[in-house]
Amino acid sequence: MVAKSLEVRPLAETFGAEVVGVQLSRDMDADTFNEIKALWLRYEVLLFRDQQVEKEDLIGFSGRIGPLEIHLREEWLSKTHPELLQITNIREDGKPTGALADGEVGWHFDQIYLPKPAIASLLFSVKIPPAGGGTHFADMTAAYARLPRHLKDVVDGRTAVQSYVAFNQMYSTDTNAKQKNLTPDIAHPLVRTHPYSGRRALYVCPGMTIRINGLPDDESRAVLDELFAWTAREEFIYRHDWRVSDAVLWDNACTMHRRDDFDGEHERLMLRTTILPQPDRAIPF
């Protein structure tokens, strides 16, 4: 089998791995693809260096994991390939051409604010600044497994409100009427059960989780602050320093991420696919 030639290098204590010796192509053989998917489920975050890929390869490979969602921020999609969301500080006619232009971006899950959140994201680096802009990932499976008993007793069986509006307000990002209508505040379980592996992970993040249902406001705030501090402990974190042509595939059911600041005078361009669960695994929790 071709997949046996893949070299795997762990990146952090509990999760994350670099996969060496493979190119992410639209026509990858089935054995290699299946091995990569198994590694993704095991390690939650996979790094692929030196990817010589076209946009069609990013789309084709991602689409084999699950259906691709066309992101609701239509103004930031690739004009030729709407399956690709542009994460960039490049501007045209004074307007941003992509999401999260520059500056630090706090901990969040992609699309935790939707009724059926994404299962995965694939991010590919086209241009990067000479320093800064690193991406940190947090292993929310390990964070839940090691969660102190008093916090487990609170989160198990409870839901929390996730707010895209709050996230946009934090970064002064405008949303139009259509985008606001698509993203009302929504409640999701504080512990997400993975639709493929069945593992449980904390599903809470400082960027979008605003309230725990069923608790008084002051108690909800205190618990959230304690959860946010717990999940950001170094034992749960992998930091990725980008190189041009890196691709990172991560599991949105069990990892959150954040970005370091960087000098906005330097261009940064990343292309992202957003991957939904397969229809037979579409129940998100």
C-alpha positions in Angstrom: 0.0 0.0 0.0 1.3 3.5 -0.9 0.2 4.8 2.5 2.9 2.7 4.3 5.6 5.0 3.0 4.2 8.0 5.0 6.4 9.2 7.8 4.6 10.6 10.8 6.3 13.0 13.3 4.3 13.9 16.4 4.1 17.6 17.1 2.9 17.9 20.7 2.3 15.8 23.8 -1.3 14.9 23.3 -2.1 15.7 19.6 -0.7 16.9 16.3 1.5 15.3 13.7 3.5 16.2 10.6 2.9 13.8 7.7 6.0 13.6 5.5 6.2 12.3 1.9 2.8 13.1 0.5 1.2 15.7 -1.8 -2.4 16.6 -1.2 -3.9 16.1 -4.7 -7.4 15.8 -6.0 -6.6 12.4 -7.4 -4.7 10.9 -4.4 -4.9 7.1 -4.4 -7.5 5.6 -2.0 -5.1 3.8 0.3 -3.1 7.0 1.0 -6.2 9.1 1.5 -7.7 6.6 3.9 -4.5 6.5 5.9 -4.4 10.3 6.1 -8.0 10.4 7.2 -7.2 7.9 10.0 -4.2 10.0 11.1 -6.4 13.1 11.1 -8.9 11.4 13.4 -6.1 10.1 15.7 -3.9 13.3 15.9 -6.6 16.0 15.3 -4.1 18.4 13.6 -2.0 17.3 10.6 0.8 19.3 9.0 1.9 18.8 5.4 5.0 20.8 4.4 6.1 21.8 0.8 2.8 21.3 -0.9 3.0 21.9 -4.6 -0.8 22.1 -5.1 -3.3 23.9 -7.3 -6.6 25.3 -5.9 -8.4 22.3 -7.5 -6.2 20.0 -5.4 -7.1 21.7 -2.1 -10.8 21.6 -3.1 -10.7 18.0 -4.4 -8.8 16.6 -1.4 -11.0 18.4 1.1 -14.1 17.3 -0.6 -13.2 13.6 -0.1 -13.3 14.2 3.7 -16.8 15.7 3.6 -19.0 18.2 1.7 -17.5 21.6 1.3 -19.4 24.6 2.6 -19.4 27.9 0.8 -18.6 30.3 3.5 -21.3 32.9 4.3 -18.7 35.8 3.8 -19.2 35.8 0.1 -17.1 39.0 -0.3 -14.0 37.1 0.9 -14.3 34.0 -1.3 -11.9 33.2 -4.2 -13.5 34.8 -7.3 -12.6 31.7 -9.3 -13.1 29.0 -6.6 -15.8 29.9 -4.1 -15.0 26.8 -2.0 -11.9 28.7 -0.9 -12.1 31.4 1.8 -9.3 33.9 1.7 -7.6 34.7 5.0 -5.6 37.8 4.0 -4.6 41.4 4.7 -4.3 42.2 1.0 -6.7 44.9 0.0 -8.2 46.0 -3.4 -9.5 49.5 -3.9 -9.1 50.0 -0.2 -11.3 47.1 0.8 -10.2 43.8 2.4 -10.2 40.8 0.1 -10.3 38.3 2.9 -11.1 37.5 6.5 -9.1 38.4 9.7 -6.8 40.8 7.8 -4.1 41.3 10.4 -3.5 41.5 14.2 -4.0 38.9 16.8 -7.1 36.7 16.6 -8.3 35.0 19.8 -9.3 31.4 20.5 -12.2 30.2 18.5 -13.7 27.2 16.6 -14.6 27.6 12.9 -18.3 28.0 12.6 -19.3 27.0 16.1 -22.0 29.6 15.6 -23.9 27.6 13.0 -26.6 24.8 13.6 -24.3 22.2 11.9 -20.7 23.3 12.6 -17.8 22.3 10.4 -16.0 19.0 11.1 -12.6 20.1 9.6 -10.7 23.0 8.0 -7.7 22.9 5.6 -5.5 26.0 5.5 -2.8 26.5 2.9 -0.2 29.3 3.0 0.4 31.2 -0.2 2.2 34.3 1.3 3.4 34.8 4.9 5.1 37.7 6.7 8.7 37.3 7.8 7.7 37.1 11.4 4.5 36.6 13.5 1.2 35.2 12.4 1.7 31.8 14.0 -1.4 29.6 14.6 -1.9 28.0 18.0 -4.1 24.9 18.3 -5.7 23.6 21.6 -6.5 19.9 22.1 -10.0 20.0 23.6 -10.2 16.2 23.8 -7.3 16.2 26.3 -8.6 19.3 28.0 -11.9 17.6 28.7 -10.3 14.3 29.7 -8.2 16.1 32.3 -10.8 18.6 33.4 -11.1 19.0 37.2 -14.1 17.1 38.6 -15.9 20.3 39.8 -15.8 21.7 36.2 -16.9 18.4 34.7 -19.9 18.3 36.9 -20.9 21.7 35.6 -20.3 21.2 31.9 -21.7 17.7 31.4 -25.2 17.9 30.1 -25.3 21.7 29.7 -25.4 24.0 26.7 -23.8 27.3 26.0 -24.7 30.2 23.7 -22.3 30.8 20.8 -22.3 34.3 19.1 -20.9 35.2 15.7 -22.0 38.8 16.5 -19.8 38.9 19.6 -16.8 37.6 17.6 -17.3 40.3 14.9 -17.7 43.0 17.5 -14.5 41.9 19.1 -12.6 42.5 15.8 -14.7 45.4 14.5 -15.8 43.3 11.5 -18.9 44.5 9.6 -21.7 42.1 8.7 -24.5 42.7 6.2 -28.2 41.9 6.8 -28.0 38.6 5.1 -25.0 37.4 7.2 -26.7 38.6 10.4 -29.9 36.7 9.5 -27.8 33.5 8.9 -26.0 33.7 12.2 -28.4 34.3 15.2 -27.0 33.3 18.5 -27.2 29.5 19.0 -26.9 27.0 21.8 -24.6 24.0 21.6 -23.6 21.4 24.2 -20.5 22.4 26.2 -19.1 18.9 25.4 -19.2 17.8 21.8 -19.3 14.1 20.8 -17.2 13.6 17.7 -19.4 12.2 14.9 -16.7 9.9 13.7 -14.7 8.8 16.7 -17.2 9.2 19.4 -14.6 10.9 21.6 -15.8 13.8 23.8 -14.2 17.2 23.7 -14.9 20.6 25.3 -16.8 22.8 22.8 -16.3 26.3 24.3 -14.1 29.2 23.2 -13.4 32.8 24.4 -14.1 34.2 20.9 -17.7 33.1 20.6 -19.0 31.4 23.8 -20.9 34.1 25.8 -23.1 32.3 28.3 -23.8 28.9 29.9 -27.5 28.2 29.9 -29.1 27.3 33.3 -26.6 29.3 35.4 -26.9 32.7 36.9 -24.9 35.3 34.8 -22.2 35.8 37.4 -21.7 32.0 37.9 -21.8 31.5 34.1 -19.0 34.1 33.7 -16.9 32.6 36.4 -17.1 29.1 35.0 -16.4 30.3 31.5 -13.3 32.2 32.7 -12.1 29.1 34.5 -12.7 26.9 31.3 -10.9 29.5 29.1 -7.9 29.5 31.4 -7.8 25.7 31.6 -8.0 25.0 27.9 -5.2 27.5 27.2 -2.7 25.6 29.4 0.6 24.8 27.6 0.1 21.1 28.0 -2.8 21.3 25.5 -1.2 23.6 22.9 0.6 23.2 19.6 2.0 26.3 18.0 2.5 26.3 14.2 5.0 28.7 12.7 4.1 28.9 9.0 6.2 28.4 5.9 5.1 29.1 2.4 3.3 26.1 0.9 2.4 24.6 4.3 -1.0 22.9 4.6 -2.6 22.2 7.9 -5.7 20.1 8.3 -7.5 20.3 11.7 -10.5 18.8 13.4 -13.1 21.4 14.2 -15.0 19.1 16.6 -12.1 18.9 19.1 -9.6 21.6 18.5 -9.9 25.4 18.8 -7.2 27.8 17.4 -5.9 31.4 17.6 -3.4 33.5 15.6 -0.5 35.6 16.7 -0.2 39.3 15.7 2.0 40.2 12.7 3.2 43.3 10.9 0.4 44.4 8.6 2.9 46.0 6.3 3.7 42.5 5.0 1.3 40.6 2.9 -0.3 37.4 4.3 -2.5 35.2 2.1 -4.0 31.8 3.2 -6.6 29.7 1.5 -9.1 27.7 3.6 -11.7 25.0 2.8 -14.5 24.4 5.3 -15.5 20.8 5.6 -18.8 19.4 6.8 -19.5 15.9 8.1 -20.6 13.3 5.6 -24.4 13.1 5.4 -24.5 9.8 7.3 -22.6 11.5 10.1 -24.4 14.9 9.9 -25.7 14.9 13.4 -23.3 17.3 14.9 -23.4 16.3 18.6 
